Amino acid sequence: MQPALTVFFMLLLVLLCFLGSLANGFIVLMMSRERLRRGRLSPSNTILLCLGVSRFSQQCFGPVYTFNYFLHPVEFTKSLTRQIVCLHWDFMNSATFWFSTWLSVLFCIKIANFSHPTFLWLKWRLPGLVPWLLVGSVLISFVVTLLFFWGNHNLYQEFLIRQVSGNMSHREWNRRLETDYFMPLKLVTMSLPCSLFLVSIVLLMSSLRRHIRRMQHSAHNVRDPSAQAHTRALKLLISFLVLYAMSFVSLVIDATVFIPSDSPWYWPWQITLYLCMSMHPFVLILSNLKLRGVFGKLLLLARGFRVT
């Protein structure tokens, strides 16, 4: 890749991370302000606060790995800095997946209409269980991070032994490490939150379809408040679906293709990964009435400063 194009992609990545950090920081600031003012947060806003914190940390630490791996691929792979950054990234990535899943499940439970006893019990009990679900998500993420760290350490020691004997190159080691250990571990750890998320979006779509069918058989307007609430929640869950799909595709590509730092596709691939991660908090802001109102006022204020 030409140096000018590489610099352009690097600046674009910095811009995306800055915008993502700005949006997530805004969510954290607004939720923290509401927590201090009212003394408590609703279950959905509590999850939004945790999700904003984890995403903000990802946006801060992610570029550290990306740029160091690009500038010093071999040295950075062997350094303690990589171990620390990867430890933080694995923890925040797992926590983000779980927080996103619980937010999707909560939206589904609140908006979907089913008469099954299990669903009614969840509708009654789930909001009160949110703090425990968040604590459990943190504990699960901690265990997953230890598994990643343990596997990385053991496989790295094996790599050093094979490297001394001249049986394996740096690139072959990276590919085998991802394919033989990390990809199965990621698939196992992602399967449960992904399954819960898919169930929630399927239930919400089914509820919306049934509700629209009932409204069509009656004389009511299809665009009633309940149908609109279903539609808004469905749009939000679809944005989560895009995020899940991107993360799964990146997992498969990292394991099967392994794009090295000297590849011309390295920076376009990094931009693709961070694009969805950076834009998604704006979707959360626009889907929340209070956040959208304050964010709109800030944009008008910024426009006024620019005009003056």
C-alpha positions as CSV (number, residue, x, y, z in Angstrom):
1,M,0.0,0.0,0.0
2,Q,1.2,3.5,-0.8
3,P,2.4,5.6,2.2
4,A,-0.1,8.4,1.5
5,L,-3.0,5.9,1.5
6,T,-1.7,4.3,4.7
7,V,-1.5,7.6,6.4
8,F,-5.1,8.4,5.2
9,F,-6.4,5.1,6.7
10,M,-4.5,5.7,9.9
11,L,-6.1,9.2,10.3
12,L,-9.5,7.8,9.5
13,L,-9.1,5.1,12.2
14,V,-8.1,7.8,14.7
15,L,-11.2,9.8,13.7
16,L,-13.5,6.9,14.1
17,C,-12.1,6.0,17.5
18,F,-12.4,9.7,18.5
19,L,-16.0,9.8,17.4
20,G,-16.8,6.5,19.2
21,S,-15.1,7.7,22.4
22,L,-17.0,10.9,22.2
23,A,-20.4,9.2,21.8
24,N,-19.7,6.6,24.5
25,G,-18.3,9.3,26.8
26,F,-21.5,11.2,26.3
27,I,-23.6,8.2,27.2
28,V,-21.5,7.5,30.4
29,L,-21.7,11.2,31.4
30,M,-25.5,11.4,30.9
31,M,-26.2,8.1,32.7
32,S,-23.8,9.1,35.6
33,R,-25.5,12.5,35.9
34,E,-28.9,10.9,36.1
35,R,-27.6,8.4,38.7
36,L,-26.3,11.3,40.9
37,R,-29.5,13.4,40.4
38,R,-32.1,10.6,41.0
39,G,-30.1,8.2,43.1
40,R,-30.9,5.3,40.8
41,L,-31.1,4.3,37.2
42,S,-33.7,2.3,35.3
43,P,-32.6,-1.2,34.3
44,S,-32.1,-0.2,30.7
45,N,-30.1,2.9,31.6
46,T,-27.9,0.8,34.0
47,I,-27.0,-1.5,31.1
48,L,-26.4,1.6,28.9
49,L,-24.0,2.9,31.5
50,C,-22.0,-0.3,31.7
51,L,-22.0,-0.7,27.9
52,G,-20.8,2.9,27.4
53,V,-17.9,2.3,29.9
54,S,-16.8,-0.9,28.2
55,R,-17.0,0.5,24.7
56,F,-15.1,3.7,25.8
57,S,-12.3,1.5,27.1
58,Q,-12.3,-0.5,23.9
59,Q,-12.0,2.7,21.8
60,C,-9.0,3.8,24.0
61,F,-7.0,0.5,24.0
62,G,-7.9,-0.8,20.6
63,P,-5.8,1.7,18.6
64,V,-2.8,1.0,20.9
65,Y,-2.7,-2.6,19.7
66,T,-3.4,-1.7,16.1
67,F,-0.7,0.9,15.7
68,N,1.9,-1.0,17.7
69,Y,1.3,-4.2,15.8
70,F,1.6,-2.3,12.5
71,L,4.8,-0.4,13.5
72,H,6.6,-3.2,15.4
73,P,4.9,-6.5,14.5
74,V,7.5,-9.0,15.9
75,E,8.8,-6.9,18.8
76,F,5.3,-6.0,19.9
77,T,4.1,-9.6,19.8
78,K,6.8,-10.6,22.2
79,S,6.5,-7.7,24.5
80,L,4.7,-7.4,27.9
81,T,2.7,-4.4,26.5
82,R,0.9,-6.8,24.1
83,Q,-0.1,-9.1,27.0
84,I,-1.5,-6.2,29.0
85,V,-3.4,-4.7,26.0
86,C,-4.8,-8.1,25.0
87,L,-5.8,-8.8,28.5
88,H,-7.8,-5.6,28.7
89,W,-9.2,-6.0,25.2
90,D,-10.4,-9.6,25.8
91,F,-12.1,-8.6,29.0
92,M,-13.9,-5.6,27.6
93,N,-14.8,-7.4,24.4
94,S,-16.5,-10.2,26.3
95,A,-18.2,-7.8,28.7
96,T,-19.5,-5.7,25.8
97,F,-21.1,-8.7,24.2
98,W,-22.8,-9.7,27.4
99,F,-24.0,-6.1,28.1
100,S,-25.4,-5.8,24.5
101,T,-27.2,-9.1,24.9
102,W,-28.9,-8.1,28.2
103,L,-29.9,-4.8,26.7
104,S,-31.5,-6.6,23.7
105,V,-33.2,-9.2,26.0
106,L,-34.6,-6.4,28.2
107,F,-36.0,-4.5,25.2
108,C,-37.6,-7.7,24.0
109,I,-39.1,-8.5,27.4
110,K,-40.5,-5.0,27.9
111,I,-42.1,-4.6,24.4
112,A,-43.0,-8.0,23.1
113,N,-46.5,-9.4,24.0
114,F,-46.8,-13.1,24.8
115,S,-49.0,-14.9,27.2
116,H,-46.7,-17.8,28.0
117,P,-46.2,-18.1,31.8
118,T,-42.4,-18.2,31.4
119,F,-42.4,-15.0,29.4
120,L,-44.7,-13.3,31.9
121,W,-42.5,-14.4,34.7
122,L,-39.4,-12.9,32.9
123,K,-41.4,-9.7,32.3
124,W,-42.0,-9.4,36.0
125,R,-38.6,-10.6,37.3
126,L,-35.9,-9.6,34.8
127,P,-35.7,-5.8,35.5
128,G,-35.0,-6.6,39.1
129,L,-32.3,-9.1,38.1
130,V,-30.3,-6.7,35.9
131,P,-27.7,-5.8,38.6
132,W,-27.0,-9.5,39.2
133,L,-26.9,-10.2,35.4
134,L,-24.3,-7.4,35.0
135,V,-22.2,-8.8,37.9
136,G,-22.4,-12.2,36.4
137,S,-21.4,-10.9,33.0
138,V,-18.3,-9.3,34.6
139,L,-17.4,-12.6,36.3
140,I,-17.8,-14.6,33.1
141,S,-15.7,-12.1,31.2
142,F,-13.0,-12.3,33.9
143,V,-12.9,-16.2,33.5
144,V,-12.9,-15.9,29.7
145,T,-10.0,-13.4,29.9
146,L,-8.0,-15.8,32.1
147,L,-8.6,-18.6,29.6
148,F,-7.3,-16.4,26.8
149,F,-4.3,-15.3,28.9
150,W,-3.5,-18.8,29.9
151,G,-3.7,-20.1,26.4
152,N,-1.7,-17.2,25.0
153,H,1.1,-17.7,27.6
154,N,1.3,-21.5,27.1
155,L,1.2,-21.3,23.3
156,Y,3.7,-18.5,23.3
157,Q,6.1,-20.6,25.4
158,E,5.7,-23.5,22.9
159,F,6.4,-21.0,20.0
160,L,9.6,-20.0,21.6
161,I,10.8,-23.6,21.9
162,R,9.9,-24.3,18.2
163,Q,11.4,-21.0,17.1
164,V,14.7,-21.9,18.7
165,S,14.7,-25.2,16.9
166,G,13.7,-23.4,13.6
167,N,10.5,-25.3,13.0
168,M,8.0,-22.4,12.9
169,S,8.0,-18.8,11.6
170,H,6.3,-15.9,13.4
171,R,3.4,-15.8,10.9
172,E,2.8,-19.5,11.1
173,W,2.7,-19.3,14.8
174,N,0.1,-16.6,14.8
175,R,-2.1,-18.5,12.4
176,R,-1.9,-21.8,14.4
177,L,-2.4,-20.0,17.7
178,E,-5.7,-18.4,16.3
179,T,-6.9,-21.5,14.5
180,D,-6.2,-24.2,17.1
181,Y,-7.0,-22.4,20.3
182,F,-8.5,-18.9,20.2
183,M,-11.1,-19.4,17.5
184,P,-12.7,-22.4,19.3
185,L,-12.5,-20.6,22.6
186,K,-14.2,-17.5,21.0
187,L,-16.9,-19.6,19.4
188,V,-17.7,-21.3,22.7
189,T,-17.7,-18.1,24.8
190,M,-19.7,-16.2,22.1
191,S,-22.3,-18.9,21.6
192,L,-24.4,-18.3,24.7
193,P,-24.8,-14.5,24.4
194,C,-25.3,-14.7,20.6
195,S,-28.0,-17.4,21.2
196,L,-29.8,-15.2,23.7
197,F,-29.6,-12.3,21.4
198,L,-31.0,-14.2,18.4
199,V,-33.9,-15.5,20.5
200,S,-34.7,-12.0,21.7
201,I,-34.8,-10.6,18.1
202,V,-36.8,-13.5,16.8
203,L,-39.4,-13.1,19.6
204,L,-39.6,-9.4,19.0
205,M,-40.1,-9.8,15.3
206,S,-42.8,-12.5,16.0
207,S,-44.6,-10.2,18.4
208,L,-44.5,-7.3,16.0
209,R,-45.9,-9.4,13.2
210,R,-48.7,-10.7,15.4
211,H,-49.5,-7.2,16.6
212,I,-49.7,-5.8,13.1
213,R,-51.9,-8.7,12.0
214,R,-54.3,-8.0,14.8
215,M,-54.4,-4.3,14.0
216,Q,-55.1,-5.0,10.4
217,H,-58.1,-7.3,11.3
218,S,-59.5,-4.5,13.4
219,A,-60.3,-0.9,12.5
220,H,-57.3,0.6,14.3
221,N,-54.4,2.4,12.7
222,V,-51.4,0.2,12.0
223,R,-49.1,3.0,13.1
224,D,-50.3,3.0,16.7
225,P,-47.9,3.7,19.7
226,S,-47.5,0.0,20.4
227,A,-46.5,-0.8,16.8
228,Q,-44.1,2.1,16.7
229,A,-42.5,0.9,19.9
230,H,-42.0,-2.5,18.4
231,T,-40.5,-0.9,15.3
232,R,-38.1,1.3,17.2
233,A,-36.9,-1.7,19.4
234,L,-36.6,-3.8,16.3
235,K,-34.4,-1.2,14.5
236,L,-32.2,-1.1,17.6
237,L,-31.8,-4.9,17.7
238,I,-31.0,-4.9,14.0
239,S,-28.1,-2.5,14.8
240,F,-26.9,-5.0,17.5
241,L,-27.3,-7.8,14.9
242,V,-24.9,-5.9,12.5
243,L,-22.4,-5.6,15.4
244,Y,-22.6,-9.3,16.2
245,A,-22.3,-10.2,12.6
246,M,-19.2,-8.0,12.1
247,S,-17.6,-9.5,15.2
248,F,-18.3,-13.0,14.1
249,V,-17.0,-12.3,10.6
250,S,-13.8,-10.7,12.0
251,L,-13.3,-13.8,14.2
252,V,-13.5,-16.2,11.2
253,I,-11.3,-13.9,9.0
254,D,-8.7,-13.5,11.7
255,A,-8.5,-17.3,12.1
256,T,-8.6,-18.4,8.5
257,V,-7.1,-15.6,6.5
258,F,-4.8,-13.8,9.1
259,I,-4.2,-10.4,7.6
260,P,-0.6,-9.4,8.6
261,S,0.4,-5.8,9.2
262,D,2.3,-5.6,5.9
263,S,-0.7,-6.6,3.9
264,P,-2.5,-3.9,1.8
265,W,-5.8,-5.1,3.4
266,Y,-4.6,-4.5,6.9
267,W,-5.8,-0.9,7.3
268,P,-9.1,-1.3,5.3
269,W,-9.9,-4.3,7.5
270,Q,-9.2,-2.3,10.7
271,I,-11.4,0.6,9.4
272,T,-14.2,-1.9,8.8
273,L,-13.9,-3.3,12.3
274,Y,-13.9,0.1,14.0
275,L,-16.6,1.6,11.8
276,C,-19.4,-0.5,13.3
277,M,-18.0,-0.2,16.8
278,S,-17.7,3.6,16.5
279,M,-21.1,4.3,14.9
280,H,-23.2,2.0,17.1
281,P,-23.2,4.3,20.2
282,F,-24.8,7.0,18.0
283,V,-27.6,4.5,17.2
284,L,-28.1,4.1,20.9
285,I,-28.2,7.8,21.4
286,L,-30.7,8.4,18.7
287,S,-32.9,5.5,20.0
288,N,-33.1,7.1,23.5
289,L,-35.5,10.1,23.7
290,K,-33.6,11.9,26.5
291,L,-30.2,11.3,25.1
292,R,-31.3,12.4,21.7
293,G,-32.7,15.6,23.1
294,V,-29.6,16.6,24.9
295,F,-27.4,15.5,22.0
296,G,-29.4,17.7,19.6
297,K,-29.0,20.7,22.0
298,L,-25.3,20.2,22.1
299,L,-25.1,20.0,18.3
300,L,-27.1,23.3,18.0
301,L,-24.8,24.9,20.6
302,A,-21.7,23.8,18.7
303,R,-23.2,25.1,15.5
304,G,-23.8,28.5,17.2
305,F,-20.2,28.7,18.3
306,R,-19.0,27.9,14.8
307,V,-21.2,30.6,13.3
308,T,-20.1,33.2,15.8
